[in-house]
C-alpha cells in the first residue's frame, strides 16, 4: 500500500513537471511569434514611409522594387531599385528625423553616374 502511494506521488510529480514544461514552451513560442509579427509590421511601415519619402522628394518616380530587411544588428533597411537605374540598389533607413539615404557610397569621381544619390 505504501509503495502505491509513493509511485502515485512520483507519477503526479512527473505529470506536473511535463505540464510546467509544456506551459513554458507555449509562453516562449508566443513571445517569439509576437516578436516576428511586430518586426513584420515595422518592416511594412518602413516600406510605406520610404515610398512616401521618395514620391515626395522626386515626384512621380518609377520605383521598380522596394525590399525591406532586418540586419543582424537589428537595423531595419529598405533597398530601393528605380526603373531607370535597375542595376543600382539604394539603401534607406529610418532616423530620428525621418527616412534618410544610407547607400550607395560611391567614390567622388563616380557620383555623377547616380541619378538618385543624396
HELIX and SHEET records of a PDB file:
HELIX    1   1 UNK A    2  UNK A   58  1                                  57    
HELIX    2   2 UNK A  108  UNK A  113  5                                   6    
SHEET    1   A 4 UNK A  63  UNK A  70  0                                        
SHEET    2   A 4 UNK A  76  UNK A  82 -1                                        
SHEET    3   A 4 UNK A  85  UNK A  95 -1                                        
SHEET    4   A 4 UNK A  98  UNK A 103 -1                                        
END                                                                             
